């Protein structure tokens, strides 16, 4: 088939769209430019959609019919309206749930594309069948897995970890891949293979559920990143099915970015990806048997005096900050202390919270200047010079057992060196353990004082106390 001017323009628009995706991804890497990055990437997607509707032709040289154009535009309009409304109304504290739902829609769309195009793929070569089967498997896993992740993040689904689940997941994975291989290798016509396609779909959906079910809340940032990568790969497979360069490039970019982030976050937890997928942190250890020591509490008035007469204060936020929705009042405390000449920074651990960049998003929503957010590797060398470290809702990411207890499940995991600060104030509801299920001996440190209660309420009272001084 000879190329027309329309074909050339379509290919050129896809190239421009891909460049916009790359620019958008680059801008998304920094909070100050993330908004523009979203707009650039959205512009690339809009360009790809518009030029496809106007210039795309099938193998017979026919464009998209007017009826189909209206159906497509209606679908785009409905999806855009739902996305706009949800994004406008959702609270920043629920952003991990929203990301999971977006992952689910992307994976589900790729799964449906593979199901619809399967008959046509079976009439083609082995490569077409392979791409379709891979798109179906990955899309279905991303869809069901992301829905379970949403349920866990929203508190509707609990962590279910049984000894047999690891073996069950292995059996499901082998069955899924085996069914996929059978479909690719089968010489039977599409009509006779529908049962196999439906079986493969069911197996993939069940595996997605079982894959995420045993994974604990502290590993959710890694899981969300991995599922995001799956969604991108599934979109790339759909692009191969339709021979659409924009979908292929966009999917590859999302898949690669998600996988790189997943690996980096696993490294930040000193854990392998396989260990996260299995869902077990590992057995106890000597940390559980050490003498605990004495808990020392601090009054609000003493905490107010200590903070007011400090020179350097570092706030270490964790998931508890998100649960209490204390980011705004924390920023108010920050401003109040800075008005007294105190330097205040926020120490950010890569896996604090329930999604990649969770603490960054929360604090940005409270209008905390980005220059105050300091990554773990940058803040740790300065921790011995910090007068007060305030730990708000964080646990395992400040547990010194990661350094001094080789038998601890978190041994070797990089942490924020809160224990090196001159004074430590820990805000917690009670003496509950972190996700790793081990005691945090930072609580018993001679420099540590506990301020029990809801984080938001405690900080509000602390702000009032400082104002009254």
HELIX and SHEET records of a PDB file:
HELIX    1   1 UNK A    5  UNK A   27  1                                  23    
HELIX    2   2 UNK A   34  UNK A   55  1                                  22    
HELIX    3   3 UNK A   66  UNK A   89  1                                  24    
HELIX    4   4 UNK A   92  UNK A   94  5                                   3    
HELIX    5   5 UNK A   95  UNK A  122  1                                  28    
HELIX    6   6 UNK A  126  UNK A  153  1                                  28    
HELIX    7   7 UNK A  165  UNK A  185  1                                  21    
HELIX    8   8 UNK A  190  UNK A  193  5                                   4    
HELIX    9   9 UNK A  194  UNK A  213  1                                  20    
HELIX   10  10 UNK A  217  UNK A  219  5                                   3    
HELIX   11  11 UNK A  220  UNK A  242  1                                  23    
HELIX   12  12 UNK A  245  UNK A  268  1                                  24    
HELIX   13  13 UNK A  273  UNK A  278  1                                   6    
HELIX   14  14 UNK A  286  UNK A  288  5                                   3    
HELIX   15  15 UNK A  300  UNK A  308  1                                   9    
HELIX   16  16 UNK A  319  UNK A  324  1                                   6    
HELIX   17  17 UNK A  327  UNK A  339  1                                  13    
HELIX   18  18 UNK A  358  UNK A  365  1                                   8    
HELIX   19  19 UNK A  370  UNK A  372  5                                   3    
HELIX   20  20 UNK A  376  UNK A  379  1                                   4    
HELIX   21  21 UNK A  380  UNK A  385  5                                   6    
HELIX   22  22 UNK A  396  UNK A  398  5                                   3    
HELIX   23  23 UNK A  401  UNK A  404  1                                   4    
HELIX   24  24 UNK A  418  UNK A  420  5                                   3    
HELIX   25  25 UNK A  441  UNK A  444  5                                   4    
HELIX   26  26 UNK A  455  UNK A  467  1                                  13    
SHEET    1   A 6 UNK A 373  UNK A 375  0                                        
SHEET    2   A 6 UNK A 343  UNK A 348  1                                        
SHEET    3   A 6 UNK A 312  UNK A 317  1                                        
SHEET    4   A 6 UNK A 388  UNK A 392  1                                        
SHEET    5   A 6 UNK A 423  UNK A 428  1                                        
SHEET    6   A 6 UNK A 448  UNK A 452  1                                        
END                                                                             
